[in-house]
Amino acid sequence: MIPALFRAFAQLGDPAFRRPLLLGLAGALAVFAGLWSAIVAVLTHTAVFETPWLDTTLDAFGGLAALLLTFLLYPAVVAAIMGLFLDQAIEAVERRHYPGLESPRRVGSTEQLGRALRLLGSALVFNLLALPIYLIPGVNLVVFYTLNGYLLGREYFEMVAQRRLDPQAMRLLWRRRRTGILLLGIGAAFISTIPVVNLAAPLIAAAAMTHQVRSWTSA
């Protein structure tokens, strides 16, 4: 996994990475802006208590909740949005490091959108269910990185593997390599929490997974 991540970092300057990076970040920003606007609108126009200071306190907690939700969902949201544009980056990795490969199967936009929505839904549900555990110091980090590592690992694995493997071959590879997939996903989740570096986390993870899948299928 470590060599794959180093090779992914080394290719970040590739021009083919710029478009998915910019489009993915713009899409993620739009999603979070919509989320924040919805929360602010609900809190501003809803009076839960008759006492003004209680409503003001509730508004403050609502703002904190929005920030917490942004932190928890950032890895999955950016991965899902940027995943719609990562084919170009994956092709750049294959073209540079594996030039002898045949043309991949083209993944339709409907399939990509379905995968992105599944990731977003899973991340929202599972992170909300894990909220009580996130209140436990120490344990919260283990649960956060493991949970989101599983979701991201599976997302990037399917994104890369479905280009060249049929569904049955993908399932077999998943069963044989799920520990490695999970570890790479945890790495992606960790990178997604590092300021500045997290902006390119999906590109790094997709490129690293491309190297890993090629290594596993050619072994």
VMD Tcl script that draws the C-alpha trace (Angstrom):
set ca {
  {0.00 0.00 0.00}
  {2.79 2.47 0.92}
  {4.56 2.22 -2.49}
  {1.21 2.76 -4.25}
  {0.58 5.91 -2.20}
  {4.06 7.26 -2.96}
  {3.55 6.68 -6.68}
  {0.17 8.42 -6.47}
  {1.68 11.46 -4.71}
  {4.44 11.60 -7.34}
  {1.88 11.99 -10.14}
  {-0.15 14.81 -8.58}
  {1.38 17.31 -10.98}
  {-0.06 15.47 -13.99}
  {-2.25 17.87 -16.03}
  {-4.89 15.12 -16.33}
  {-5.49 15.47 -12.57}
  {-6.48 19.14 -12.72}
  {-9.96 18.85 -14.22}
  {-11.31 16.19 -11.78}
  {-9.72 18.10 -8.90}
  {-11.37 21.42 -9.78}
  {-14.75 19.94 -10.73}
  {-14.81 17.70 -7.67}
  {-13.99 20.51 -5.27}
  {-16.56 22.80 -6.88}
  {-19.23 20.09 -6.60}
  {-18.36 19.32 -2.97}
  {-18.43 23.04 -2.12}
  {-21.89 23.31 -3.69}
  {-23.15 20.33 -1.66}
  {-21.85 21.74 1.63}
  {-23.12 25.23 0.80}
  {-26.56 23.73 0.24}
  {-26.33 21.84 3.53}
  {-25.29 24.91 5.51}
  {-27.95 27.07 3.84}
  {-30.67 24.54 4.66}
  {-29.60 24.28 8.31}
  {-29.36 28.06 8.71}
  {-32.76 28.57 7.05}
  {-34.42 26.02 9.33}
  {-32.83 27.43 12.47}
  {-33.51 31.06 11.53}
  {-37.17 30.58 10.65}
  {-38.07 28.09 13.37}
  {-38.82 29.20 16.91}
  {-38.71 26.12 19.14}
  {-38.78 27.95 22.48}
  {-40.69 31.02 23.58}
  {-37.59 32.33 25.35}
  {-35.30 34.18 22.88}
  {-32.02 33.19 24.54}
  {-32.94 29.51 24.33}
  {-33.59 29.84 20.61}
  {-30.27 31.67 20.21}
  {-28.52 28.83 22.05}
  {-30.23 26.29 19.81}
  {-29.09 28.22 16.73}
  {-25.51 28.12 18.01}
  {-25.67 24.38 18.60}
  {-27.16 23.97 15.14}
  {-24.19 25.80 13.65}
  {-21.79 23.54 15.56}
  {-23.74 20.50 14.37}
  {-23.37 21.68 10.76}
  {-19.61 22.01 11.21}
  {-19.40 18.56 12.81}
  {-21.47 17.04 10.02}
  {-19.21 18.70 7.46}
  {-16.12 17.17 9.08}
  {-17.68 13.71 9.33}
  {-19.02 13.66 5.77}
  {-16.18 15.48 4.02}
  {-14.26 12.33 2.95}
  {-17.32 10.64 1.47}
  {-18.85 13.75 -0.11}
  {-15.63 14.76 -1.88}
  {-14.99 11.15 -2.94}
  {-18.52 10.80 -4.31}
  {-18.51 14.10 -6.21}
  {-14.96 13.82 -7.51}
  {-15.58 10.17 -8.35}
  {-17.81 11.36 -11.19}
  {-14.73 12.85 -12.87}
  {-11.87 10.53 -11.85}
  {-11.84 8.34 -14.97}
  {-9.49 10.80 -16.64}
  {-7.04 10.60 -13.72}
  {-7.17 6.79 -13.61}
  {-6.50 6.70 -17.36}
  {-3.48 8.97 -16.81}
  {-2.07 6.56 -14.22}
  {-2.58 3.58 -16.53}
  {-1.13 5.44 -19.51}
  {2.00 6.43 -17.60}
  {2.69 3.22 -15.66}
  {0.88 0.47 -17.61}
  {0.99 1.49 -21.29}
  {0.37 -2.05 -22.58}
  {-3.15 -2.36 -21.21}
  {-6.13 -2.78 -23.51}
  {-8.87 -0.16 -23.64}
  {-11.01 -0.31 -20.47}
  {-14.74 -0.82 -20.24}
  {-16.51 2.52 -20.34}
  {-18.55 3.20 -17.22}
  {-21.79 5.05 -17.93}
  {-22.79 8.25 -16.16}
  {-25.86 6.53 -14.67}
  {-23.65 3.87 -13.09}
  {-21.27 6.51 -11.75}
  {-24.12 8.57 -10.32}
  {-25.66 5.51 -8.67}
  {-22.34 4.64 -7.03}
  {-21.90 8.22 -5.81}
  {-25.39 8.35 -4.31}
  {-24.84 5.00 -2.60}
  {-21.63 6.27 -1.03}
  {-23.28 9.49 0.16}
  {-26.26 7.64 1.61}
  {-24.10 5.05 3.36}
  {-21.76 7.69 4.78}
  {-24.66 9.77 6.12}
  {-26.49 6.83 7.71}
  {-23.47 5.09 9.26}
  {-21.83 8.26 10.55}
  {-25.09 9.40 12.15}
  {-25.49 5.98 13.78}
  {-21.92 6.23 15.06}
  {-22.41 9.71 16.59}
  {-22.76 8.39 20.19}
  {-19.46 6.49 19.79}
  {-17.78 9.62 18.42}
  {-18.27 11.18 21.85}
  {-15.83 8.68 23.39}
  {-12.25 10.01 23.21}
  {-9.79 7.67 21.53}
  {-12.45 5.23 20.43}
  {-13.99 7.88 18.18}
  {-10.88 8.10 15.99}
  {-10.65 4.33 15.56}
  {-14.33 4.08 14.62}
  {-14.25 7.12 12.32}
  {-11.24 5.97 10.32}
  {-12.33 2.33 10.19}
  {-15.90 3.11 9.17}
  {-15.00 5.68 6.54}
  {-12.00 3.62 5.48}
  {-14.32 0.75 4.64}
  {-16.68 3.00 2.68}
  {-13.89 4.75 0.79}
  {-11.90 1.57 0.18}
  {-14.89 -0.11 -1.37}
  {-15.72 2.98 -3.43}
  {-12.24 3.36 -4.92}
  {-11.85 -0.37 -5.44}
  {-15.08 -0.60 -7.44}
  {-14.25 2.61 -9.33}
  {-10.96 1.13 -10.54}
  {-11.77 -2.58 -10.79}
  {-15.01 -2.26 -12.75}
  {-13.10 -0.73 -15.65}
  {-11.33 -4.02 -16.38}
  {-13.00 -6.82 -14.42}
  {-16.41 -8.45 -14.75}
  {-18.66 -8.52 -11.65}
  {-17.68 -12.06 -10.66}
  {-13.95 -11.34 -10.92}
  {-14.46 -8.17 -8.86}
  {-16.21 -10.10 -6.10}
  {-13.44 -12.70 -6.00}
  {-10.75 -10.03 -5.87}
  {-12.65 -8.20 -3.13}
  {-12.80 -11.35 -0.99}
  {-9.11 -12.07 -1.44}
  {-7.88 -8.52 -0.92}
  {-10.45 -6.89 1.35}
  {-7.89 -6.31 4.12}
  {-5.63 -4.44 1.72}
  {-8.63 -2.53 0.35}
  {-9.67 -1.56 3.88}
  {-6.16 -0.37 4.76}
  {-5.97 1.77 1.64}
  {-9.42 3.15 2.46}
  {-8.27 4.02 5.98}
  {-5.28 5.76 4.44}
  {-7.64 7.74 2.20}
  {-9.83 8.68 5.18}
  {-6.76 9.81 7.13}
  {-5.46 11.92 4.23}
  {-8.93 13.48 3.96}
  {-8.52 14.96 7.46}
  {-5.15 16.63 6.76}
  {-5.61 20.31 5.83}
  {-4.61 21.24 2.25}
  {-3.62 17.65 1.41}
  {-7.26 16.64 1.84}
  {-8.15 18.68 -1.25}
  {-6.42 16.08 -3.42}
  {-7.29 13.03 -1.28}
  {-9.64 11.41 -3.84}
  {-7.04 11.76 -6.60}
  {-4.35 10.22 -4.41}
  {-6.63 7.37 -3.32}
  {-7.86 6.60 -6.86}
  {-4.31 6.60 -8.24}
  {-3.03 4.42 -5.39}
  {-5.92 1.98 -5.83}
  {-5.13 1.77 -9.55}
  {-1.61 0.64 -8.70}
  {-2.90 -1.82 -6.10}
  {-5.47 -3.40 -8.40}
  {-2.90 -3.76 -11.16}
  {-0.51 -5.40 -8.69}
  {-3.17 -7.81 -7.43}
  {-4.47 -8.80 -10.87}
  {-1.05 -9.30 -12.42}
  {0.34 -11.35 -9.52}
}
mol new
graphics top color blue
foreach p $ca { graphics top sphere $p radius 0.5 }
foreach p [lrange $ca 0 end-1] q [lrange $ca 1 end] { graphics top cylinder $p $q radius 0.2 }
display resetview
